Amino acid sequence: MIKTHQLEKTVETSEGSLTILKGIDLEIKQGESLAIVGPSGSGKSTLLALLAGLDIPSGGSISLDNHELTELDEDKRAQVRAKLVGFVFQAFQLLPSLTALENVMLPAELNGVPGARKLAEKYLQRVGLGERVNHYPRQLSGGEQQRVAIARAFASQPKILFADEPTGNLDTATGAHVIDLLFDLNREEDATLVLVTHEQRLADRCHRSITLEAGAVVSDKINSPVIDNTVTLVASNEAR
């Protein structure tokens, strides 16, 4: 699903060239969940942006479902993202002037997904917000906003879901509910999940985790995911 070869990212600063990533060789299979971990400044978010086609590398190659991103211009990369990719960000990125339903519908409508409204209603129900579809982001808690963001990501029926610190703005209990949902949908939809996190317990729930240090992969390990079915977000309303 995702392959990189000798991926590099260098930027120019007032003090000269700064290498953020170097020599990244990576392969992620369909349906797999992968955590990217490492200290601040190790290149985690940069790698995620490159894998998603939001940025271009200084060297090497990236293949996304057999699309060679380094050979495409921004318009073509945008088309690939629209077709294949969903995003969940730390800051939610909901449009304040749209209701929960409209926020979830919008990407699906823009991507020409048939039955966008029904899909939006389905996923909002799935994340436990079926009775709050007409609420605006300002009327929702942080946990509820993140659940809307997850519903929005899956409503476009992506093959790949990228998540950048998805629990970073949530308290521990709410974050746990959100993560349960993310992994539930990952399994049910067979979507490839790639996430950046500082939380080891979250990384351990992924099939694999890679560790970055100073822009290089220093560890790539298979995990034995701990599946805790005692918490079900859909049946819970306290994550607010």
Secondary structure, 3 states (H helix, E strand, C coil): CEEEEEEEEEEEECCEEEEEEEEEEEEECCCCEEEEECCCCCCHHHHHHHHCCCCCCCEEEEEECCEEHHHCCHHHHHHHHHHHEEEEECCCCCCCCCCHHHHHHHHHHHCCCCCHHHHHHHHHHHCCCCCCCCCCHHHCCHHHHHHHHHHHHHHCCCCEEEEECCCCCCCHHHHHHHHHHHHHHHHHHCCEEEEECCCHHHHCCCCEEEEEECCEEEEEEECCCCCCCCCCHHHCCCCC
